[in-house]
Amino acid sequence: MREFDLEVDSVRDLNAALHALTEEDRDRDFLVCHPNGRHSVAVGAMLEADIRIEGHVGYYCAGMNQRARVQVRGNVGPGVAENMMSGMVQVTGNASQYAGASGRGGLLVIEGDASSRCGISMKGVNIVVRGSVGHMSAFMAQAGALVVCGDAGQHLGDSIYEARLYVRGTVRSLGADCVEKDMTDEHVKELSGLLLAAGIEADAREFRRYGSARRLYNFNIDHVDEY
Amino acid sequence: MSVYKRAQRPSATFPDHVLSEIHRAADQGIYEIRGFGAKRRVPGFDDLLFLGASVSRYPLEGYREACGTDVVLGTRHAKNPLRLKIPITIAGMSFGALGANAKESLGRAATAMGTSTTTGDGGMTVEERSASETLVYQVLPSRYGLNPDDLRKADALEVVVGQGAKPGGGGMLLGQKITERVAGMRTLPEGIDQRSACRHPDWTGPDDLEIKINELREITDWRVPIYVKVGATRTRYDVQLAVKAGADVVVVDGMQGGTAATQDVFIEHVGIPTLPAVRLAVEALKELRMHRKVQLIVSGGIRSGADVAKALALGADAVSIGSAAMVALGCNKPVYEDDYARLGTEPGCCHHCHTGACPVGITTQRPELEERLPPEVGARRMRNYLATLVLELQTIARACGKSHVHNLEPEDMVALTVEAAAMARVPLAGTDWIPGWRE
């Protein structure tokens, strides 16, 4: 176990150590203490590693994560796991805006609530939120799944492409070109798998599915009110 | 028909092209989307002249005495700043907007000339990375194709906030250009109209930008320079905020800058010309005492060695070319004229990059059109063009008595028009008058 106390060590020290890991390294457990809201904690990890962060972090924690398992025992600032590629990022508290922005793979789990624009521009990441998400979540979401066990704020899935949205609670409003879709067995199976992976006990059949109506994929003057 | 000519005169308010646009809009119900840059005339580098050496200055011998052209970019924070042999770089143009052969041509030529190329929306292709010895990787609002592996392969990063052709607007790539490969790189379905976001998904404002830049530095271990590119609008503020946010290099793109596809109303009516933008950017850097510490790259309508010289004389460290590079590859060349006609245009007027049916094989993904631009041919043309720009640049610098092109200065120039004098803050030719300037 390698320990980094961010009251003593710098974020640079931590990230440099993560980037210096090689496939041959056997000690891949990292403990990060006293993050105290610092930004860019554990960004750019490339290899399998277990990184536990004890406390609250600022912007972009676990940004562009590849293969590592990152657990934040606290709240996270904006852009947690932005553009993550693979691996898993778990937040035991709440997440600020842009959680999982443009993520391309892996699993992001938020045990609390996520603020606005959760999953904005997501490109393949799967995001599971035990609580609720704020307005404009899954804006321009391209691929992957956003699971919301609580409620969703205004304009969910605005200008969505092919991402799949599952919400158990209420949806304040849907954004442009986002519509409710049938929950088929295939979707129940996918959702059940995501909930299981996230460690959340919930019945997938209680969720409703939302996705793109695909009316904005090519410009049509008769849909001009949607633009 | 009236025999009196007065009755036949066209309206100045509604000339032919305006009438035609109203008719088109009434027929189609959508704004015009097109490629290329602004077609209206705006004050520009043509409105400036150099004062060659004479009795009070002595020139350098054009064919013998050295005139340096090298430039170092990213000296502020990066462990590995870029060392370029010439101060002319290739601007970001996406794979998708351009075909693979065009991108490879640009990369090969830039490598041969010792300068850099830049990726674009859609990310980095293997061909581009292998062809370009020095490659700048753009971090764009869409984040299409963005990934940390390519981030680490890049020689510099460019956070794109805006583009001269459309500051405040996102990109467009119409469905006809979204082929299987382009769609795959962007994680989008084939054939749909792709709308790039106009702002980044995970930061808003200069304070966030500073944190974002810091994250990119952390991921790349502070190795490569980080540029911030802005479209020229509120240039003084944007440049200063970019510096405050930690940029190593600021790229200012004037309204003459090109695009692969954007609304015509955006191209022609948003942003300021490159000429005042250079001066504003330099003043902004000087106010912060960061001129030459944070390097300035200027783009937007650079066409000749004279344009390069004027941008450098106003205080830029380097320029970037996009549209002119495409023209060098063959854009608007009078060949394949039947194909131009099929697009409803002709050589010299074509701006149909958005259609994917580029007659000269540059802005297309269609193999039969791309074959018209073999990479070795494109690279030769581009290399020739870059070499010509450098020779022209050195010709002017030597004539002004400069042993390095960065020694050119505003004092070497005068303006032909009152507007250019005011914008560039150089005197109107034959006077010592700089409109709007007080000591």
Contacts between the chains, C-beta under 8 A, distances in Angstrom:
chain1	res1	chain2	res2	distance
A	11	B	218	6.8
A	12	B	218	6.9
A	12	B	222	7.8
A	15	B	218	4.8
A	15	B	219	7.7
A	15	B	221	7.6
A	16	B	221	6.5
A	19	B	221	6.0
A	39	B	211	5.0
A	39	B	214	6.5
A	39	B	215	7.0
A	40	B	211	7.3
A	40	B	214	5.8
A	40	B	215	4.3
A	40	B	218	4.7
A	43	B	215	5.5
A	43	B	218	5.1
A	43	B	219	5.3
A	44	B	148	5.7
A	44	B	218	6.4
A	44	B	219	3.5
A	44	B	220	7.7
A	46	B	148	7.3
A	58	B	211	7.5
A	59	B	208	7.4
A	59	B	211	4.7
A	59	B	212	7.7
A	59	B	215	7.1
A	60	B	202	7.4
A	60	B	211	6.9
A	60	B	212	7.4
A	60	B	215	4.4
A	63	B	215	5.3
A	63	B	219	6.8
A	64	B	147	7.6
A	64	B	148	4.2
A	64	B	151	7.4
A	64	B	219	5.7
A	66	B	148	6.3
A	78	B	202	6.5
A	78	B	203	7.6
A	78	B	208	7.4
A	79	B	202	3.9
A	79	B	203	7.2
A	82	B	201	7.7
A	82	B	202	4.8
A	83	B	143	6.3
A	83	B	146	5.9
A	83	B	147	7.4
A	83	B	148	7.6
A	85	B	147	6.1
A	85	B	148	6.6
A	98	B	201	6.0
A	98	B	202	4.2
A	98	B	203	8.0
A	101	B	143	7.8
A	101	B	201	4.2
A	101	B	202	4.1
A	102	B	143	3.9
A	102	B	146	6.8
A	102	B	201	5.4
A	102	B	202	7.3
A	104	B	147	6.7
A	104	B	187	7.3
A	117	B	201	7.1
A	120	B	201	4.4
A	120	B	202	7.4
A	121	B	142	7.3
A	121	B	143	5.9
A	121	B	197	6.6
A	121	B	201	4.3
A	123	B	143	7.3
A	123	B	187	4.4
A	124	B	187	6.3
A	139	B	201	7.9
A	140	B	195	7.9
A	140	B	197	6.2
A	140	B	201	7.9
A	142	B	186	7.9
A	142	B	187	4.8
A	142	B	188	6.2
A	143	B	187	5.2
A	159	B	195	7.4
A	161	B	188	6.2
A	161	B	189	7.1
A	161	B	192	7.8
A	162	B	188	7.9
A	162	B	189	6.4
A	217	B	175	7.6
A	217	B	189	7.1
A	217	B	192	4.0
A	217	B	193	6.6
A	218	B	175	5.3
A	218	B	191	7.7
A	218	B	192	6.2
A	218	B	193	5.2
A	219	B	30	6.3
A	219	B	193	5.8
A	221	B	28	7.7
A	221	B	29	4.1
A	221	B	30	6.1
A	224	B	29	7.5
